[in-house]
Amino acid sequence: MTDISPARRLASWLLFLSMLITVLMLWGGFVRISGSGLSIPDWPLINGSLLPPFSETGWQAVFDDYKTAYPALTDG
């Protein structure tokens, strides 16, 4: 059995973290460009709850709230 030096172990860990951060940044960019993040704009609480609505009517109610709030926050 071979022992891995602490420096090599640290380098491997830092490489893994760098790759993970890169993937996270790319994923965030995709969410931003695709507009997917607009479905839940008040992260981390989703409409005052920790979980999103699970029913079609719940999502429709949230969407109706967004449709009325958007013109009030922008020029229309």
PDB file of N, CA, C and O in Angstrom:
ATOM      1  N   MET A   1       0.842  -1.167   0.000  1.00  0.00           N
ATOM      2  CA  MET A   1       0.000   0.000   0.000  1.00  0.00           C
ATOM      3  C   MET A   1       0.897   1.243   0.000  1.00  0.00           C
ATOM      4  O   MET A   1       1.849   1.332   0.775  1.00  0.00           O
ATOM      5  N   THR A   2       0.584   2.182  -0.864  1.00  0.00           N
ATOM      6  CA  THR A   2       1.396   3.391  -0.932  1.00  0.00           C
ATOM      7  C   THR A   2       0.693   4.527  -0.210  1.00  0.00           C
ATOM      8  O   THR A   2      -0.530   4.663  -0.255  1.00  0.00           O
ATOM      9  N   ASP A   3       1.495   5.327   0.449  1.00  0.00           N
ATOM     10  CA  ASP A   3       0.955   6.503   1.130  1.00  0.00           C
ATOM     11  C   ASP A   3       1.056   7.703   0.202  1.00  0.00           C
ATOM     12  O   ASP A   3       2.064   7.892  -0.480  1.00  0.00           O
ATOM     13  N   ILE A   4       0.021   8.499   0.183  1.00  0.00           N
ATOM     14  CA  ILE A   4       0.016   9.720  -0.610  1.00  0.00           C
ATOM     15  C   ILE A   4       0.489  10.853   0.289  1.00  0.00           C
ATOM     16  O   ILE A   4       0.025  11.001   1.420  1.00  0.00           O
ATOM     17  N   SER A   5       1.414  11.644  -0.227  1.00  0.00           N
ATOM     18  CA  SER A   5       1.952  12.736   0.586  1.00  0.00           C
ATOM     19  C   SER A   5       0.866  13.777   0.851  1.00  0.00           C
ATOM     20  O   SER A   5      -0.056  13.938   0.052  1.00  0.00           O
ATOM     21  N   PRO A   6       0.979  14.479   1.971  1.00  0.00           N
ATOM     22  CA  PRO A   6      -0.014  15.515   2.285  1.00  0.00           C
ATOM     23  C   PRO A   6      -0.098  16.601   1.207  1.00  0.00           C
ATOM     24  O   PRO A   6      -1.181  17.114   0.922  1.00  0.00           O
ATOM     25  N   ALA A   7       1.042  16.947   0.612  1.00  0.00           N
ATOM     26  CA  ALA A   7       1.030  17.978  -0.434  1.00  0.00           C
ATOM     27  C   ALA A   7       0.252  17.494  -1.656  1.00  0.00           C
ATOM     28  O   ALA A   7      -0.503  18.256  -2.259  1.00  0.00           O
ATOM     29  N   ARG A   8       0.437  16.240  -2.013  1.00  0.00           N
ATOM     30  CA  ARG A   8      -0.282  15.683  -3.171  1.00  0.00           C
ATOM     31  C   ARG A   8      -1.776  15.576  -2.866  1.00  0.00           C
ATOM     32  O   ARG A   8      -2.614  15.856  -3.723  1.00  0.00           O
ATOM     33  N   ARG A   9      -2.097  15.176  -1.655  1.00  0.00           N
ATOM     34  CA  ARG A   9      -3.499  15.080  -1.254  1.00  0.00           C
ATOM     35  C   ARG A   9      -4.166  16.458  -1.287  1.00  0.00           C
ATOM     36  O   ARG A   9      -5.297  16.591  -1.754  1.00  0.00           O
ATOM     37  N   LEU A  10      -3.467  17.477  -0.793  1.00  0.00           N
ATOM     38  CA  LEU A  10      -3.989  18.842  -0.824  1.00  0.00           C
ATOM     39  C   LEU A  10      -4.162  19.330  -2.262  1.00  0.00           C
ATOM     40  O   LEU A  10      -5.164  19.965  -2.589  1.00  0.00           O
ATOM     41  N   ALA A  11      -3.186  19.032  -3.115  1.00  0.00           N
ATOM     42  CA  ALA A  11      -3.278  19.446  -4.515  1.00  0.00           C
ATOM     43  C   ALA A  11      -4.470  18.779  -5.195  1.00  0.00           C
ATOM     44  O   ALA A  11      -5.173  19.418  -5.979  1.00  0.00           O
ATOM     45  N   SER A  12      -4.700  17.519  -4.905  1.00  0.00           N
ATOM     46  CA  SER A  12      -5.852  16.820  -5.484  1.00  0.00           C
ATOM     47  C   SER A  12      -7.158  17.431  -4.991  1.00  0.00           C
ATOM     48  O   SER A  12      -8.098  17.612  -5.765  1.00  0.00           O
ATOM     49  N   TRP A  13      -7.211  17.740  -3.723  1.00  0.00           N
ATOM     50  CA  TRP A  13      -8.416  18.344  -3.137  1.00  0.00           C
ATOM     51  C   TRP A  13      -8.682  19.719  -3.744  1.00  0.00           C
ATOM     52  O   TRP A  13      -9.826  20.037  -4.069  1.00  0.00           O
ATOM     53  N   LEU A  14      -7.651  20.530  -3.902  1.00  0.00           N
ATOM     54  CA  LEU A  14      -7.806  21.859  -4.489  1.00  0.00           C
ATOM     55  C   LEU A  14      -8.206  21.776  -5.959  1.00  0.00           C
ATOM     56  O   LEU A  14      -9.001  22.590  -6.428  1.00  0.00           O
ATOM     57  N   LEU A  15      -7.670  20.811  -6.682  1.00  0.00           N
ATOM     58  CA  LEU A  15      -8.066  20.618  -8.077  1.00  0.00           C
ATOM     59  C   LEU A  15      -9.538  20.226  -8.163  1.00  0.00           C
ATOM     60  O   LEU A  15     -10.275  20.742  -9.003  1.00  0.00           O
ATOM     61  N   PHE A  16      -9.957  19.325  -7.302  1.00  0.00           N
ATOM     62  CA  PHE A  16     -11.366  18.921  -7.275  1.00  0.00           C
ATOM     63  C   PHE A  16     -12.270  20.112  -6.969  1.00  0.00           C
ATOM     64  O   PHE A  16     -13.286  20.306  -7.636  1.00  0.00           O
ATOM     65  N   LEU A  17     -11.909  20.908  -5.969  1.00  0.00           N
ATOM     66  CA  LEU A  17     -12.715  22.081  -5.622  1.00  0.00           C
ATOM     67  C   LEU A  17     -12.751  23.096  -6.757  1.00  0.00           C
ATOM     68  O   LEU A  17     -13.793  23.698  -7.016  1.00  0.00           O
ATOM     69  N   SER A  18     -11.629  23.290  -7.433  1.00  0.00           N
ATOM     70  CA  SER A  18     -11.590  24.218  -8.567  1.00  0.00           C
ATOM     71  C   SER A  18     -12.511  23.752  -9.687  1.00  0.00           C
ATOM     72  O   SER A  18     -13.219  24.555 -10.294  1.00  0.00           O
ATOM     73  N   MET A  19     -12.497  22.460  -9.954  1.00  0.00           N
ATOM     74  CA  MET A  19     -13.379  21.919 -10.996  1.00  0.00           C
ATOM     75  C   MET A  19     -14.836  22.051 -10.583  1.00  0.00           C
ATOM     76  O   MET A  19     -15.687  22.375 -11.412  1.00  0.00           O
ATOM     77  N   LEU A  20     -15.131  21.807  -9.330  1.00  0.00           N
ATOM     78  CA  LEU A  20     -16.497  21.928  -8.830  1.00  0.00           C
ATOM     79  C   LEU A  20     -16.992  23.373  -8.922  1.00  0.00           C
ATOM     80  O   LEU A  20     -18.133  23.613  -9.317  1.00  0.00           O
ATOM     81  N   ILE A  21     -16.155  24.319  -8.566  1.00  0.00           N
ATOM     82  CA  ILE A  21     -16.525  25.734  -8.658  1.00  0.00           C
ATOM     83  C   ILE A  21     -16.740  26.138 -10.110  1.00  0.00           C
ATOM     84  O   ILE A  21     -17.658  26.901 -10.412  1.00  0.00           O
ATOM     85  N   THR A  22     -15.901  25.633 -11.012  1.00  0.00           N
ATOM     86  CA  THR A  22     -16.066  25.937 -12.435  1.00  0.00           C
ATOM     87  C   THR A  22     -17.393  25.411 -12.952  1.00  0.00           C
ATOM     88  O   THR A  22     -18.103  26.117 -13.668  1.00  0.00           O
ATOM     89  N   VAL A  23     -17.735  24.184 -12.597  1.00  0.00           N
ATOM     90  CA  VAL A  23     -19.019  23.613 -13.018  1.00  0.00           C
ATOM     91  C   VAL A  23     -20.172  24.421 -12.440  1.00  0.00           C
ATOM     92  O   VAL A  23     -21.153  24.685 -13.136  1.00  0.00           O
ATOM     93  N   LEU A  24     -20.068  24.811 -11.190  1.00  0.00           N
ATOM     94  CA  LEU A  24     -21.118  25.608 -10.557  1.00  0.00           C
ATOM     95  C   LEU A  24     -21.288  26.958 -11.251  1.00  0.00           C
ATOM     96  O   LEU A  24     -22.414  27.415 -11.442  1.00  0.00           O
ATOM     97  N   MET A  25     -20.194  27.590 -11.626  1.00  0.00           N
ATOM     98  CA  MET A  25     -20.275  28.873 -12.328  1.00  0.00           C
ATOM     99  C   MET A  25     -20.890  28.703 -13.717  1.00  0.00           C
ATOM    100  O   MET A  25     -21.698  29.530 -14.139  1.00  0.00           O
ATOM    101  N   LEU A  26     -20.519  27.651 -14.423  1.00  0.00           N
ATOM    102  CA  LEU A  26     -21.102  27.403 -15.744  1.00  0.00           C
ATOM    103  C   LEU A  26     -22.591  27.111 -15.632  1.00  0.00           C
ATOM    104  O   LEU A  26     -23.384  27.589 -16.444  1.00  0.00           O
ATOM    105  N   TRP A  27     -22.970  26.331 -14.633  1.00  0.00           N
ATOM    106  CA  TRP A  27     -24.390  26.022 -14.419  1.00  0.00           C
ATOM    107  C   TRP A  27     -25.176  27.288 -14.080  1.00  0.00           C
ATOM    108  O   TRP A  27     -26.284  27.484 -14.579  1.00  0.00           O
ATOM    109  N   GLY A  28     -24.611  28.135 -13.242  1.00  0.00           N
ATOM    110  CA  GLY A  28     -25.259  29.398 -12.904  1.00  0.00           C
ATOM    111  C   GLY A  28     -25.411  30.295 -14.117  1.00  0.00           C
ATOM    112  O   GLY A  28     -26.431  30.966 -14.271  1.00  0.00           O
ATOM    113  N   GLY A  29     -24.398  30.311 -14.984  1.00  0.00           N
ATOM    114  CA  GLY A  29     -24.499  31.077 -16.220  1.00  0.00           C
ATOM    115  C   GLY A  29     -25.599  30.556 -17.118  1.00  0.00           C
ATOM    116  O   GLY A  29     -26.331  31.335 -17.728  1.00  0.00           O
ATOM    117  N   PHE A  30     -25.719  29.237 -17.201  1.00  0.00           N
ATOM    118  CA  PHE A  30     -26.787  28.642 -18.008  1.00  0.00           C
ATOM    119  C   PHE A  30     -28.157  29.021 -17.456  1.00  0.00           C
ATOM    120  O   PHE A  30     -29.062  29.372 -18.214  1.00  0.00           O
ATOM    121  N   VAL A  31     -28.307  28.951 -16.143  1.00  0.00           N
ATOM    122  CA  VAL A  31     -29.588  29.315 -15.518  1.00  0.00           C
ATOM    123  C   VAL A  31     -29.903  30.778 -15.796  1.00  0.00           C
ATOM    124  O   VAL A  31     -31.052  31.124 -16.072  1.00  0.00           O
ATOM    125  N   ARG A  32     -28.899  31.634 -15.724  1.00  0.00           N
ATOM    126  CA  ARG A  32     -29.109  33.067 -15.968  1.00  0.00           C
ATOM    127  C   ARG A  32     -29.506  33.327 -17.422  1.00  0.00           C
ATOM    128  O   ARG A  32     -30.463  34.059 -17.677  1.00  0.00           O
ATOM    129  N   ILE A  33     -28.790  32.743 -18.367  1.00  0.00           N
ATOM    130  CA  ILE A  33     -29.044  32.989 -19.787  1.00  0.00           C
ATOM    131  C   ILE A  33     -30.376  32.390 -20.226  1.00  0.00           C
ATOM    132  O   ILE A  33     -31.084  32.988 -21.036  1.00  0.00           O
ATOM    133  N   SER A  34     -30.725  31.221 -19.702  1.00  0.00           N
ATOM    134  CA  SER A  34     -31.969  30.562 -20.118  1.00  0.00           C
ATOM    135  C   SER A  34     -33.204  31.167 -19.460  1.00  0.00           C
ATOM    136  O   SER A  34     -34.326  30.885 -19.880  1.00  0.00           O
ATOM    137  N   GLY A  35     -33.011  31.998 -18.428  1.00  0.00           N
ATOM    138  CA  GLY A  35     -34.146  32.606 -17.746  1.00  0.00           C
ATOM    139  C   GLY A  35     -34.810  31.678 -16.744  1.00  0.00           C
ATOM    140  O   GLY A  35     -35.875  31.997 -16.216  1.00  0.00           O
ATOM    141  N   SER A  36     -34.200  30.538 -16.479  1.00  0.00           N
ATOM    142  CA  SER A  36     -34.795  29.565 -15.560  1.00  0.00           C
ATOM    143  C   SER A  36     -34.901  30.094 -14.141  1.00  0.00           C
ATOM    144  O   SER A  36     -35.804  29.700 -13.404  1.00  0.00           O
ATOM    145  N   GLY A  37     -34.011  30.963 -13.752  1.00  0.00           N
ATOM    146  CA  GLY A  37     -34.014  31.483 -12.390  1.00  0.00           C
ATOM    147  C   GLY A  37     -35.180  32.400 -12.091  1.00  0.00           C
ATOM    148  O   GLY A  37     -35.432  32.718 -10.928  1.00  0.00           O
ATOM    149  N   LEU A  38     -35.901  32.832 -13.119  1.00  0.00           N
ATOM    150  CA  LEU A  38     -37.018  33.739 -12.893  1.00  0.00           C
ATOM    151  C   LEU A  38     -38.226  33.044 -12.281  1.00  0.00           C
ATOM    152  O   LEU A  38     -39.153  33.708 -11.817  1.00  0.00           O
ATOM    153  N   SER A  39     -38.223  31.711 -12.274  1.00  0.00           N
ATOM    154  CA  SER A  39     -39.373  31.004 -11.700  1.00  0.00           C
ATOM    155  C   SER A  39     -39.399  31.117 -10.182  1.00  0.00           C
ATOM    156  O   SER A  39     -40.470  31.061  -9.579  1.00  0.00           O
ATOM    157  N   ILE A  40     -38.243  31.274  -9.561  1.00  0.00           N
ATOM    158  CA  ILE A  40     -38.164  31.417  -8.105  1.00  0.00           C
ATOM    159  C   ILE A  40     -37.214  32.579  -7.813  1.00  0.00           C
ATOM    160  O   ILE A  40     -36.043  32.344  -7.512  1.00  0.00           O
ATOM    161  N   PRO A  41     -37.689  33.828  -7.894  1.00  0.00           N
ATOM    162  CA  PRO A  41     -36.789  34.967  -7.756  1.00  0.00           C
ATOM    163  C   PRO A  41     -36.383  35.302  -6.325  1.00  0.00           C
ATOM    164  O   PRO A  41     -35.438  36.066  -6.127  1.00  0.00           O
ATOM    165  N   ASP A  42     -37.064  34.758  -5.329  1.00  0.00           N
ATOM    166  CA  ASP A  42     -36.738  35.120  -3.950  1.00  0.00           C
ATOM    167  C   ASP A  42     -36.053  33.971  -3.219  1.00  0.00           C
ATOM    168  O   ASP A  42     -36.515  33.520  -2.171  1.00  0.00           O
ATOM    169  N   TRP A  43     -34.941  33.505  -3.791  1.00  0.00           N
ATOM    170  CA  TRP A  43     -34.149  32.427  -3.223  1.00  0.00           C
ATOM    171  C   TRP A  43     -33.475  32.918  -1.952  1.00  0.00           C
ATOM    172  O   TRP A  43     -33.087  34.086  -1.923  1.00  0.00           O
ATOM    173  N   PRO A  44     -33.304  32.136  -0.913  1.00  0.00           N
ATOM    174  CA  PRO A  44     -33.572  30.725  -0.756  1.00  0.00           C
ATOM    175  C   PRO A  44     -34.996  30.403  -0.331  1.00  0.00           C
ATOM    176  O   PRO A  44     -35.407  29.246  -0.417  1.00  0.00           O
ATOM    177  N   LEU A  45     -35.752  31.377   0.120  1.00  0.00           N
ATOM    178  CA  LEU A  45     -37.149  31.093   0.438  1.00  0.00           C
ATOM    179  C   LEU A  45     -37.964  31.189  -0.839  1.00  0.00           C
ATOM    180  O   LEU A  45     -37.845  32.153  -1.595  1.00  0.00           O
ATOM    181  N   ILE A  46     -38.773  30.205  -1.067  1.00  0.00           N
ATOM    182  CA  ILE A  46     -39.578  30.139  -2.275  1.00  0.00           C
ATOM    183  C   ILE A  46     -40.977  30.591  -1.911  1.00  0.00           C
ATOM    184  O   ILE A  46     -41.785  29.804  -1.419  1.00  0.00           O
ATOM    185  N   ASN A  47     -41.259  31.859  -2.155  1.00  0.00           N
ATOM    186  CA  ASN A  47     -42.552  32.442  -1.812  1.00  0.00           C
ATOM    187  C   ASN A  47     -42.849  32.306  -0.323  1.00  0.00           C
ATOM    188  O   ASN A  47     -43.982  32.031   0.071  1.00  0.00           O
ATOM    189  N   GLY A  48     -41.823  32.500   0.497  1.00  0.00           N
ATOM    190  CA  GLY A  48     -41.985  32.427   1.940  1.00  0.00           C
ATOM    191  C   GLY A  48     -41.959  31.019   2.502  1.00  0.00           C
ATOM    192  O   GLY A  48     -42.237  30.824   3.685  1.00  0.00           O
ATOM    193  N   SER A  49     -41.632  30.040   1.683  1.00  0.00           N
ATOM    194  CA  SER A  49     -41.613  28.644   2.114  1.00  0.00           C
ATOM    195  C   SER A  49     -40.266  28.034   1.759  1.00  0.00           C
ATOM    196  O   SER A  49     -39.567  28.532   0.877  1.00  0.00           O
ATOM    197  N   LEU A  50     -39.904  26.969   2.439  1.00  0.00           N
ATOM    198  CA  LEU A  50     -38.662  26.284   2.110  1.00  0.00           C
ATOM    199  C   LEU A  50     -38.811  25.358   0.915  1.00  0.00           C
ATOM    200  O   LEU A  50     -37.815  24.968   0.306  1.00  0.00           O
ATOM    201  N   LEU A  51     -40.039  25.003   0.574  1.00  0.00           N
ATOM    202  CA  LEU A  51     -40.292  24.111  -0.558  1.00  0.00           C
ATOM    203  C   LEU A  51     -41.183  24.807  -1.577  1.00  0.00           C
ATOM    204  O   LEU A  51     -42.054  25.593  -1.203  1.00  0.00           O
ATOM    205  N   PRO A  52     -40.975  24.529  -2.859  1.00  0.00           N
ATOM    206  CA  PRO A  52     -41.843  25.122  -3.873  1.00  0.00           C
ATOM    207  C   PRO A  52     -43.213  24.466  -3.851  1.00  0.00           C
ATOM    208  O   PRO A  52     -43.381  23.406  -3.250  1.00  0.00           O
ATOM    209  N   PRO A  53     -44.196  25.086  -4.502  1.00  0.00           N
ATOM    210  CA  PRO A  53     -45.506  24.435  -4.584  1.00  0.00           C
ATOM    211  C   PRO A  53     -45.401  23.155  -5.419  1.00  0.00           C
ATOM    212  O   PRO A  53     -44.666  23.106  -6.405  1.00  0.00           O
ATOM    213  N   PHE A  54     -46.134  22.139  -5.019  1.00  0.00           N
ATOM    214  CA  PHE A  54     -46.064  20.856  -5.712  1.00  0.00           C
ATOM    215  C   PHE A  54     -47.261  20.592  -6.611  1.00  0.00           C
ATOM    216  O   PHE A  54     -47.269  19.613  -7.357  1.00  0.00           O
ATOM    217  N   SER A  55     -48.259  21.441  -6.550  1.00  0.00           N
ATOM    218  CA  SER A  55     -49.445  21.219  -7.379  1.00  0.00           C
ATOM    219  C   SER A  55     -49.486  22.235  -8.511  1.00  0.00           C
ATOM    220  O   SER A  55     -48.859  23.293  -8.445  1.00  0.00           O
ATOM    221  N   GLU A  56     -50.227  21.894  -9.533  1.00  0.00           N
ATOM    222  CA  GLU A  56     -50.400  22.798 -10.670  1.00  0.00           C
ATOM    223  C   GLU A  56     -51.085  24.092 -10.233  1.00  0.00           C
ATOM    224  O   GLU A  56     -50.716  25.177 -10.683  1.00  0.00           O
ATOM    225  N   THR A  57     -52.080  23.973  -9.357  1.00  0.00           N
ATOM    226  CA  THR A  57     -52.786  25.172  -8.898  1.00  0.00           C
ATOM    227  C   THR A  57     -51.875  26.061  -8.051  1.00  0.00           C
ATOM    228  O   THR A  57     -51.979  27.287  -8.098  1.00  0.00           O
ATOM    229  N   GLY A  58     -50.989  25.444  -7.281  1.00  0.00           N
ATOM    230  CA  GLY A  58     -50.035  26.222  -6.493  1.00  0.00           C
ATOM    231  C   GLY A  58     -49.095  27.021  -7.379  1.00  0.00           C
ATOM    232  O   GLY A  58     -48.841  28.198  -7.124  1.00  0.00           O
ATOM    233  N   TRP A  59     -48.574  26.372  -8.432  1.00  0.00           N
ATOM    234  CA  TRP A  59     -47.699  27.075  -9.368  1.00  0.00           C
ATOM    235  C   TRP A  59     -48.460  28.161 -10.114  1.00  0.00           C
ATOM    236  O   TRP A  59     -47.914  29.232 -10.382  1.00  0.00           O
ATOM    237  N   GLN A  60     -49.713  27.891 -10.451  1.00  0.00           N
ATOM    238  CA  GLN A  60     -50.509  28.896 -11.153  1.00  0.00           C
ATOM    239  C   GLN A  60     -50.736  30.124 -10.270  1.00  0.00           C
ATOM    240  O   GLN A  60     -50.693  31.256 -10.752  1.00  0.00           O
ATOM    241  N   ALA A  61     -50.975  29.897  -8.988  1.00  0.00           N
ATOM    242  CA  ALA A  61     -51.164  31.017  -8.059  1.00  0.00           C
ATOM    243  C   ALA A  61     -49.891  31.848  -7.947  1.00  0.00           C
ATOM    244  O   ALA A  61     -49.948  33.077  -7.924  1.00  0.00           O
ATOM    245  N   VAL A  62     -48.748  31.181  -7.877  1.00  0.00           N
ATOM    246  CA  VAL A  62     -47.474  31.893  -7.809  1.00  0.00           C
ATOM    247  C   VAL A  62     -47.233  32.671  -9.100  1.00  0.00           C
ATOM    248  O   VAL A  62     -46.777  33.814  -9.069  1.00  0.00           O
ATOM    249  N   PHE A  63     -47.539  32.046 -10.228  1.00  0.00           N
ATOM    250  CA  PHE A  63     -47.346  32.710 -11.516  1.00  0.00           C
ATOM    251  C   PHE A  63     -48.252  33.930 -11.647  1.00  0.00           C
ATOM    252  O   PHE A  63     -47.837  34.961 -12.176  1.00  0.00           O
ATOM    253  N   ASP A  64     -49.472  33.817 -11.173  1.00  0.00           N
ATOM    254  CA  ASP A  64     -50.387  34.962 -11.203  1.00  0.00           C
ATOM    255  C   ASP A  64     -49.861  36.113 -10.340  1.00  0.00           C
ATOM    256  O   ASP A  64     -49.994  37.281 -10.704  1.00  0.00           O
ATOM    257  N   ASP A  65     -49.263  35.771  -9.196  1.00  0.00           N
ATOM    258  CA  ASP A  65     -48.653  36.807  -8.354  1.00  0.00           C
ATOM    259  C   ASP A  65     -47.506  37.504  -9.083  1.00  0.00           C
ATOM    260  O   ASP A  65     -47.367  38.725  -9.006  1.00  0.00           O
ATOM    261  N   TYR A  66     -46.685  36.724  -9.794  1.00  0.00           N
ATOM    262  CA  TYR A  66     -45.580  37.305 -10.544  1.00  0.00           C
ATOM    263  C   TYR A  66     -46.085  38.223 -11.651  1.00  0.00           C
ATOM    264  O   TYR A  66     -45.507  39.281 -11.900  1.00  0.00           O
ATOM    265  N   LYS A  67     -47.168  37.812 -12.313  1.00  0.00           N
ATOM    266  CA  LYS A  67     -47.702  38.626 -13.409  1.00  0.00           C
ATOM    267  C   LYS A  67     -48.204  39.972 -12.906  1.00  0.00           C
ATOM    268  O   LYS A  67     -48.122  40.967 -13.627  1.00  0.00           O
ATOM    269  N   THR A  68     -48.718  40.021 -11.692  1.00  0.00           N
ATOM    270  CA  THR A  68     -49.182  41.308 -11.156  1.00  0.00           C
ATOM    271  C   THR A  68     -48.036  42.109 -10.545  1.00  0.00           C
ATOM    272  O   THR A  68     -48.081  43.339 -10.545  1.00  0.00           O
ATOM    273  N   ALA A  69     -47.011  41.439 -10.028  1.00  0.00           N
ATOM    274  CA  ALA A  69     -45.902  42.145  -9.388  1.00  0.00           C
ATOM    275  C   ALA A  69     -44.937  42.739 -10.410  1.00  0.00           C
ATOM    276  O   ALA A  69     -44.373  43.807 -10.172  1.00  0.00           O
ATOM    277  N   TYR A  70     -44.739  42.072 -11.535  1.00  0.00           N
ATOM    278  CA  TYR A  70     -43.756  42.544 -12.518  1.00  0.00           C
ATOM    279  C   TYR A  70     -44.072  43.943 -13.040  1.00  0.00           C
ATOM    280  O   TYR A  70     -43.183  44.794 -13.032  1.00  0.00           O
ATOM    281  N   PRO A  71     -45.294  44.220 -13.494  1.00  0.00           N
ATOM    282  CA  PRO A  71     -45.573  45.591 -13.969  1.00  0.00           C
ATOM    283  C   PRO A  71     -45.434  46.639 -12.868  1.00  0.00           C
ATOM    284  O   PRO A  71     -45.095  47.791 -13.141  1.00  0.00           O
ATOM    285  N   ALA A  72     -45.692  46.243 -11.641  1.00  0.00           N
ATOM    286  CA  ALA A  72     -45.568  47.202 -10.538  1.00  0.00           C
ATOM    287  C   ALA A  72     -44.102  47.544 -10.264  1.00  0.00           C
ATOM    288  O   ALA A  72     -43.794  48.647  -9.812  1.00  0.00           O
ATOM    289  N   LEU A  73     -43.199  46.599 -10.538  1.00  0.00           N
ATOM    290  CA  LEU A  73     -41.779  46.817 -10.268  1.00  0.00           C
ATOM    291  C   LEU A  73     -41.037  47.432 -11.448  1.00  0.00           C
ATOM    292  O   LEU A  73     -39.962  48.007 -11.274  1.00  0.00           O
ATOM    293  N   THR A  74     -41.600  47.316 -12.638  1.00  0.00           N
ATOM    294  CA  THR A  74     -40.953  47.846 -13.837  1.00  0.00           C
ATOM    295  C   THR A  74     -41.891  48.827 -14.527  1.00  0.00           C
ATOM    296  O   THR A  74     -42.943  49.191 -14.002  1.00  0.00           O
ATOM    297  N   ASP A  75     -41.487  49.232 -15.688  1.00  0.00           N
ATOM    298  CA  ASP A  75     -42.332  50.153 -16.450  1.00  0.00           C
ATOM    299  C   ASP A  75     -43.434  49.431 -17.210  1.00  0.00           C
ATOM    300  O   ASP A  75     -44.222  50.067 -17.909  1.00  0.00           O
ATOM    301  N   GLY A  76     -43.498  48.138 -17.084  1.00  0.00           N
ATOM    302  CA  GLY A  76     -44.592  47.454 -17.732  1.00  0.00           C
ATOM    303  C   GLY A  76     -44.152  46.279 -18.488  1.00  0.00           C
ATOM    304  O   GLY A  76     -44.974  45.593 -19.095  1.00  0.00           O
TER     305      GLY A  76
END
